[in-house]
Amino acid sequence: MPPGRTKLSPRKKQQISRIIQYVVLVVVAVFLVTRIEWGPLGQNFAKSEVAAEMLPELFSVALLNTIIYSVGGFVFAFLLGLLFALMRLSSVRPYRWIAVAYIEIFRGLPAVLIFLFILFLPLALPGFEVPGGTYGQGILGLTIVGSAYMAETLRAGLQAVPKGQLEAARSLGMSYSRGMISIVIPQAVRIVIPPTTNQFVSLLKDSSLVLFLGVSGEYVELTKFGNDTASTYANATPLLVVGVTYLLVTIPLGYLASRLEKRQMKGR
């Protein structure tokens, strides 16, 4: 080191690095603010007259349908995922093979492709109709998309329950199935509440894929509603409004999942 120069401490280096980062961020922010043409941007993305035209259908139809699709898909995905998780852990090989095949296939396929398959089901199977009509089709798509991921989450939860719990239940005279239903599965469900909450958020966003089913009128969800309104007014404001509406639902749910996960970590 040259004479007269003092060596900077790691903390001092970190402070200098942080100051440089803040300066760069401020410069970039100022550049963007001064370069953006706010007038045209506001007219195209934040036109209050167009946003007002979306009410009350934004909440009474689009958001309500999004919740119906998402909750329905989540419930059936959870039940089907639990079934495949149990099959994956079964001592019967054919059950394991079926579960592995289902999970790997539907985790590997793009979600939009699954919805397109459902759309063309009546052509492949003449006379076949998905129960529940349009709602049934949307829920079926989300069930297939979610159940493959849910199965792996639930399998991890089942494996996290100590084996001694089931052995103790068997020693008390419970059958294997009664022990699983009464002892193991409830504990596994409590363990996987945080990740399943995150999966519900994912399904909520995936509900936008319902638009590929050609829904219209009273069956539209948020994305379809926003896209149709944007096309009607030739303005992007409806897309921004729909995006904000999604965030009003997903951010609190994400925060809830984070809180549940922290509470679960403290309880260990």
N, C-alpha and C positions, 0 to 999 in steps of 0.2 A: 504494500500500500504506500503511495507517495506520502512524504512527510507533510504534516499539516492537515491532512484529510481525516475526518472522523468517520468511523464505520457506522452505517445506519443499522439500528436494531430491526429485527423482523417486524415488530409492531409498527415502527416508523415507516418501513417500506410498505406495509399493508395500508396505512393511512394515506400515503402518497398515491398508491395505486387506486384507492377508492376515490380520492379527489379527482384524479384524472378521468376515471369512469364517469363521475357525476358531470364533469365539464363536457365530456363528449356527448352525454345524454342531453344536456341542456342545448348544446350547439345543434344536435340533430333535431330536437323538438322545435327550436326557433326556426330552423331552416324549413321544416315541414309546415309550420304555422304560417310563415310568410309566403310560401310557394303555393299553398292550396287556395283555390278560388272558392271561397266559402259560399258565395251567392248561388252559383249553379249547383254546388254540392247540396245545399239546403233544399233547393227546389226539386232535386231529384231523389233525395233520400230522407228528407224531413219536412214534407209538405203537410201541414196540419189539416188542411181541408180533405186530403185523401185519407189520412189516418182516421179522421172523424167518420168517414163513410164506412169504415170497417166495423163500427160499433152498431148494435150490441153482438152481432154475429161472431165477432172475434172470440168472445167468451162463451156465448150461449150455444154456439154450434162447433166452431173449430177447436177451441181448447177442450170443450166437453168431449168431443169425439176423440181427440188425442188421448185424453185420460182413459176413456172407455177402451180404446185399442191397447193402450199400454198396460193398464191394470189387468185386463182380461188375458193378454199375452203373458204377463208376469205370473199370474196365478197358475195357468196351465203349464207354463215353462217350468215353474217350481215343482209341480206335481210330476210332470214327465221327467224332469231332471232327477228328482229323487228316485224314481223307478229305475232309471238307467244307472244311477250311482250304486244302487243296491245290486243291480245285475252285474255291474263292473266288479263288485267285491264278492260276488257269489262264488261258491265252490263248484258250481255247475259250469263246465266249459262253454257249452253253447250259449248260455246267458252272457258270459263275458265276451264272447266273440260278437254277439249281436250288439251289445252295448258299445264295444270299442268301434265297430263299424259305423254305427250311428253317430257317435261323438266325433270321430275323425272326419267323416264325410261332411257333416253339417257345420263343423267348425272350419273346414277347408273351403267351403263354397262361399262366394260373395252373397251377402244378404239379399241384394237386389235380384240375383238370379233365382233365389227361392221364391220371391214374390212373383216373378215372371212365370215360374213353373205353376204356381197356384192359379195365375190368370188363365193359363192354357189348359188347366185340368178338364174343363167341360169338353174341350176338343179331343183330348186324349181318352176321356171316359164319357162317352155320350150318355146323357141322362143323369150324370152324377152332379149333385149340388152340395156345396159345403153348408152344413147346418148354420143358421144364423145369417145367411145372405152375405151382404157386404161386410157387416161387422164380423161375421164368422170367418170370412176370408182374411181380413186384416189380423184378427186374433190368431188364426192358424199360422200365418206367416211369422208373426212375432214369437209364437210358441216354438216353432221349429228353430228359429234363429237363436232364441234364448235358452232353450232346454239343453242344447249340446254344451254350452258354457256352464250352465247351472249344474249339470251333472258332475263336472269336474270339481266345481266349488263344493258341492255337497259331499262328494267322495272324500275330499280333503277333510271336511268337517267330521264325517263319520270315522275316519281313520285317526282323528285327533282325540276322540273319546277313548280313554284307557280301556284296554280289553278286560281288565278286572271288573269293570262295571257290568258287562254282560255275563261274565262268569259268576259274579255274585248273584245276579238275577236268576241264573240257571240253578244255582245252589239252593235258592229259595223255592224252587219248584216251577218257575216260569218256563214256558216253552221258548224256543229261539225267537220265533216271530213276536211273541208277547214281550219278550225282553227288548227286542229292537224297537218296537212301537212305543213301549212305556218308558224305557230307560235311555237307549242310545240315540234314537232319532231326535227327541226333544233337546238333548244336550248338543247334538250336532247342529241343529237349527240355530240355537243361541250363539254358537261359535261363529257361524257364517253370516250372521245378520249384517255386519259392516260390508263385506264384499257383495252380498246379495242386494243391498241398498244401492251400491254402485252399478250393479247390473240392471237394476230397475231404471236408473238414470240412462243407461245405454239403450235400453228398450224404448224409453220415452223418445229418445232422439231417432232411433230406428223406425219409430212409428211414421216418420215422414215418408218411408218407402211405400206406404199404403197408396200413395198417389199413382204408383205404377199399376195398380189394380183398376185404374180408370174411374175412381170414385168421383161423385159429383153431388151437388145439392146438399141434402141433409147429412150426407156421410163424409163430407170433406174434413180433413184434419188441418192442423195449422199450416204446414208447408203448402199443401194444395190450395188452401184458402188464400194464403199470401200470394202465391204464384198467379192464381186466377185474377185476383184484385189488381196486382201489378200489371197484368196484361190488359185489363179493362181500362185502366187509367194511363197506361204507358209511363209508369212512374215506379221507382224502386222503393218508395216509402213503405208499402205494405210488407216488403221483405224485411226491412229494418224493424218494423213493429212486431212482426212474427218472431224475429230473432230475440228481441227484448222479452217477449212473452215466454219463450222457451227458457231464457235465463232466469226469469222470475220463479220458475219451477225448479230448474236443475241446480242452481246455486244453493238454495236452502237445503235441497236433498243431499248435495255433495258435502255441505257443511255438517249435516246430520250424520252422514256416514263417517266423516272424519272424527266427530265427537264420540260416536259409538266405538270406533276402533281404538281411540285413546283410552276410553273408559275400560275397554276390554283388556288393553295392555296393562293398565294399572291393577286390574283385578287378578292378574297372574302372579 
